[in-house]
């Protein structure tokens, strides 16, 4: 049975992803959506009161 070595580039990708701040990528999209949706929800709610 032959073993296949993993290239070093794939190790670098995981290390680069681990170095990102919590505000990077998908979490930043979530924060942006919250900043838009929550004020809009309060605006819509004010029309029904």
C-alpha positions as CSV (number, residue, x, y, z in Angstrom):
1,X,0.0,0.0,0.0
2,X,1.4,3.4,-1.0
3,X,0.8,6.5,1.0
4,X,0.2,9.8,-0.6
5,X,1.9,12.9,0.8
6,X,-0.2,16.0,1.3
7,X,1.3,19.1,-0.4
8,X,2.5,21.9,1.8
9,X,0.2,24.4,0.1
10,X,-2.9,22.8,1.7
11,X,-1.4,23.2,5.1
12,X,-0.7,26.9,4.4
13,X,-4.4,27.4,3.5
14,X,-5.6,26.1,6.8
15,X,-3.1,28.3,8.7
16,X,-4.1,31.3,6.7
17,X,-7.7,30.7,7.5
18,X,-6.9,30.4,11.2
19,X,-5.1,33.7,11.2
20,X,-8.2,35.7,10.0
21,X,-9.9,37.9,12.5
22,X,-13.5,37.0,13.6
23,X,-14.8,39.8,11.4
24,X,-13.5,38.2,8.2
25,X,-15.6,36.4,5.6
26,X,-19.0,35.0,6.4
27,X,-19.2,36.4,9.9
28,X,-18.8,39.9,8.5
29,X,-21.7,39.2,6.1
30,X,-23.8,38.3,9.1
31,X,-22.9,41.5,10.9
32,X,-23.7,43.6,7.8
33,X,-27.1,41.8,7.4
34,X,-27.9,42.5,11.1
35,X,-27.1,46.2,10.7
36,X,-29.5,46.4,7.8
37,X,-32.3,44.1,9.0
38,X,-32.7,45.1,12.6
39,X,-33.3,48.8,12.0
40,X,-35.6,47.9,9.2
41,X,-37.6,45.6,11.5
42,X,-38.0,48.5,14.0
43,X,-39.1,50.8,11.3
44,X,-41.7,48.3,10.0
45,X,-42.9,47.6,13.6
46,X,-43.4,51.3,14.2
47,X,-46.0,51.4,11.4
48,X,-48.2,48.8,13.2
49,X,-48.2,50.5,16.6
